[in-house]
Amino acid sequence: MAGGSGAHYTTPSLDAWGTMYQRAYHGPISPQSLGQTLVSEFDRGDLRAQLIGEGDQVMVQIASRGGQMSGGRTALSVQLTRMEDGVVARLGQQEWFGVAASLGTTALWALKNPWTLLGRLDDIAQDLVSLQLSARVWETVDAAARTLGATHEISERLRRLTCGYCLSANEVGAPSCVACGAPLGPDQPRGCLRCGYVVPAGSTTCPNCGAALAA
């Protein structure tokens, strides 16, 4: 789960231009459904898109149709990974995998091959087209997630309050700890409404995207 136990995040997810490259969506969605939506949206006109992998982790690559189709060109890549209550989406850049990517062994290698998140590359094309494409990708993912019933807010199932006396997990709104009976405080963990990162109670800014959190 993002931001809590087993967190995926270690650094603020902003690239060199302040564009977010990592978001979490909580709800009844899957990496495959989001990936197929991205391919349907971007595999047209001057762009081509392909879906690699299946199950709990897939990757969508988006690139210009110009050049050879055998691979080797840089593509905008969207890594979609299942988490406990939804999907984490990461935007990055990676080599385009050609026709061989349809083979199972190559697809597996593609998913495991180290890639670099936006903002960690020295040779990324820092132009308006790149920024516009990144923005379009996030708009598409956001819209698809909303259609499928997912949001950046964590579900009630994941909301837990840890007892300060015995460290037992308790349901939201419980007046006292179910394990030791100690009174529980009013603060609850919540999801950042901008990126879905699960932030600790009392936080004023999101450690993932830097957004200010409402009191």
C-alpha positions as CSV (number, residue, x, y, z in Angstrom):
1,M,0.0,0.0,0.0
2,A,1.3,3.4,-0.9
3,G,2.7,5.5,1.9
4,G,2.1,3.0,4.6
5,S,3.4,-0.5,5.3
6,G,5.3,-1.7,2.3
7,A,5.4,1.8,0.7
8,H,6.5,2.2,-2.9
9,Y,7.7,5.8,-2.4
10,T,11.1,7.0,-1.1
11,T,11.5,10.4,-2.8
12,P,9.1,13.2,-3.9
13,S,7.6,12.2,-7.2
14,L,8.2,15.4,-9.2
15,D,10.3,15.7,-12.3
16,A,12.6,18.6,-13.3
17,W,9.6,20.7,-14.5
18,G,7.4,20.0,-11.5
19,T,5.4,17.4,-13.3
20,M,4.2,14.5,-11.2
21,Y,5.4,11.1,-12.4
22,Q,3.8,8.7,-9.8
23,R,0.2,8.5,-8.6
24,A,-1.9,6.0,-6.7
25,Y,-5.5,5.1,-7.5
26,H,-7.6,3.4,-4.8
27,G,-10.6,1.3,-5.9
28,P,-11.8,-1.6,-8.0
29,I,-9.4,-1.2,-10.9
30,S,-6.6,-3.4,-12.4
31,P,-3.3,-2.7,-14.2
32,Q,-4.7,-4.4,-17.3
33,S,-7.8,-2.3,-17.6
34,L,-5.9,1.0,-17.2
35,G,-3.2,-0.3,-19.7
36,Q,-5.8,-1.2,-22.3
37,T,-7.4,2.3,-21.9
38,L,-4.1,3.9,-22.6
39,V,-3.4,1.8,-25.7
40,S,-6.8,2.6,-27.1
41,E,-6.3,6.4,-26.5
42,F,-2.7,6.7,-27.8
43,D,-2.3,4.0,-30.5
44,R,-3.5,6.3,-33.3
45,G,-2.4,9.2,-35.5
46,D,1.2,10.1,-35.1
47,L,1.6,8.0,-32.0
48,R,1.9,4.3,-31.4
49,A,1.3,2.4,-28.1
50,Q,1.8,-1.1,-26.9
51,L,0.9,-3.1,-23.8
52,I,3.6,-5.4,-22.3
53,G,2.9,-7.9,-19.5
54,E,-0.2,-9.1,-17.8
55,G,-1.6,-9.7,-14.3
56,D,-0.3,-7.5,-11.4
57,Q,2.2,-5.5,-13.4
58,V,2.0,-4.2,-17.0
59,M,3.7,-1.5,-18.9
60,V,2.4,0.7,-21.7
61,Q,4.9,2.3,-24.1
62,I,4.0,5.4,-26.2
63,A,6.2,6.7,-28.9
64,S,6.2,8.5,-32.3
65,R,5.5,6.4,-35.3
66,G,8.5,7.8,-37.0
67,G,11.6,5.6,-37.3
68,Q,12.1,1.9,-37.4
69,M,9.6,-0.5,-35.7
70,S,12.4,-2.9,-34.5
71,G,13.0,-1.1,-31.3
72,G,15.8,1.2,-30.0
73,R,13.9,4.4,-29.9
74,T,13.0,6.1,-26.6
75,A,9.4,5.8,-25.5
76,L,7.3,7.3,-22.8
77,S,6.5,4.4,-20.5
78,V,3.7,4.0,-18.0
79,Q,4.3,1.2,-15.4
80,L,1.0,0.0,-13.8
81,T,1.4,-2.1,-10.6
82,R,-1.3,-3.6,-8.5
83,M,-1.3,-2.6,-4.8
84,E,-3.5,-3.7,-1.9
85,D,-6.4,-1.5,-2.8
86,G,-5.9,-0.4,-6.4
87,V,-3.1,0.5,-8.8
88,V,0.1,2.6,-8.6
89,A,1.0,4.3,-11.9
90,R,4.6,5.5,-12.6
91,L,5.5,7.6,-15.6
92,G,9.0,7.2,-17.0
93,Q,11.1,6.8,-20.2
94,Q,12.5,3.6,-21.6
95,E,13.7,2.0,-24.8
96,W,10.9,1.0,-27.2
97,F,10.6,-2.7,-27.5
98,G,10.0,-3.9,-31.0
99,V,8.0,-6.7,-32.5
100,A,9.9,-9.2,-30.3
101,A,8.2,-7.7,-27.2
102,S,5.1,-9.9,-28.1
103,L,7.1,-12.9,-27.0
104,G,6.7,-14.0,-23.4
105,T,10.4,-14.0,-22.5
106,T,11.1,-10.6,-24.0
107,A,8.0,-9.1,-22.3
108,L,9.2,-10.4,-19.0
109,W,12.6,-8.9,-19.6
110,A,11.0,-5.6,-20.5
111,L,9.2,-5.4,-17.3
112,K,12.3,-6.3,-15.2
113,N,14.7,-4.1,-17.2
114,P,15.7,-1.1,-15.2
115,W,14.2,2.1,-16.4
116,T,14.5,5.7,-15.3
117,L,11.6,7.8,-13.9
118,L,11.1,11.2,-15.5
119,G,13.4,13.7,-13.9
120,R,16.2,11.1,-13.5
121,L,17.3,11.2,-17.1
122,D,20.0,13.4,-18.5
123,D,19.0,13.0,-22.2
124,I,15.2,13.4,-22.0
125,A,13.8,15.7,-24.5
126,Q,12.8,18.8,-22.5
127,D,10.4,20.3,-24.9
128,L,6.7,21.2,-24.9
129,V,5.7,18.1,-26.8
130,S,7.1,15.9,-24.1
131,L,5.3,17.8,-21.4
132,Q,2.0,17.8,-23.3
133,L,2.2,14.0,-23.8
134,S,2.9,13.4,-20.1
135,A,-0.1,15.6,-19.2
136,R,-2.3,13.7,-21.7
137,V,-1.3,10.4,-20.2
138,W,-2.2,11.5,-16.7
139,E,-5.5,13.0,-17.9
140,T,-6.3,9.7,-19.6
141,V,-5.4,7.6,-16.5
142,D,-7.3,9.9,-14.2
143,A,-10.4,9.8,-16.3
144,A,-10.3,6.0,-16.7
145,A,-9.8,5.5,-13.0
146,R,-12.8,7.7,-12.2
147,T,-14.9,5.8,-14.7
148,L,-14.0,2.5,-13.0
149,G,-14.8,3.9,-9.6
150,A,-11.3,4.6,-8.3
151,T,-10.1,7.8,-6.6
152,H,-7.0,9.2,-4.9
153,E,-8.7,8.9,-1.5
154,I,-8.0,5.7,0.4
155,S,-11.0,3.3,1.0
156,E,-12.5,2.8,4.4
157,R,-11.1,-0.8,4.3
158,L,-7.6,0.6,4.4
159,R,-8.2,3.3,7.0
160,R,-6.8,2.1,10.3
161,L,-5.8,3.9,13.5
162,T,-2.9,2.5,15.5
163,C,-3.3,2.5,19.2
164,G,-0.6,4.5,20.9
165,Y,-0.5,2.1,23.9
166,C,-0.5,-1.4,22.4
167,L,0.0,-0.6,18.6
168,S,-3.1,-2.6,17.6
169,A,-4.9,-1.6,14.5
170,N,-8.4,-0.2,14.9
171,E,-11.3,0.6,12.6
172,V,-12.1,4.2,11.7
173,G,-14.2,6.0,14.2
174,A,-13.6,3.4,17.0
175,P,-13.8,5.3,20.3
176,S,-11.4,2.9,22.1
177,C,-8.8,0.3,21.2
178,V,-10.4,-3.2,20.6
179,A,-7.3,-4.8,22.2
180,C,-6.5,-2.8,25.3
181,G,-9.4,-0.4,25.7
182,A,-7.3,2.7,25.6
183,P,-9.1,5.8,24.1
184,L,-8.2,6.6,20.5
185,G,-7.3,10.0,19.0
186,P,-9.4,11.7,16.3
187,D,-6.7,11.7,13.6
188,Q,-6.9,9.1,10.8
189,P,-4.6,8.4,7.9
190,R,-5.9,9.7,4.5
191,G,-5.0,9.8,0.9
192,C,-3.6,12.9,-0.9
193,L,-6.4,14.2,-3.2
194,R,-3.8,15.2,-5.8
195,C,-1.8,11.9,-6.2
196,G,-3.4,9.3,-3.9
197,Y,-0.3,8.9,-1.6
198,V,-1.4,7.7,1.9
199,V,-0.1,10.3,4.3
200,P,0.2,9.9,8.1
201,A,-2.2,11.7,10.4
202,G,-1.3,15.3,11.1
203,S,0.7,15.8,7.9
204,T,0.4,19.3,6.3
205,T,2.0,18.5,3.0
206,C,2.1,15.3,0.8
207,P,5.6,13.8,0.9
208,N,5.0,12.3,-2.6
209,C,3.8,15.3,-4.6
210,G,4.3,18.3,-2.3
211,A,0.6,19.3,-2.3
212,A,-0.7,21.2,0.7
213,L,-3.2,19.1,2.7
214,A,-6.4,20.5,4.1
215,A,-6.6,20.7,7.9
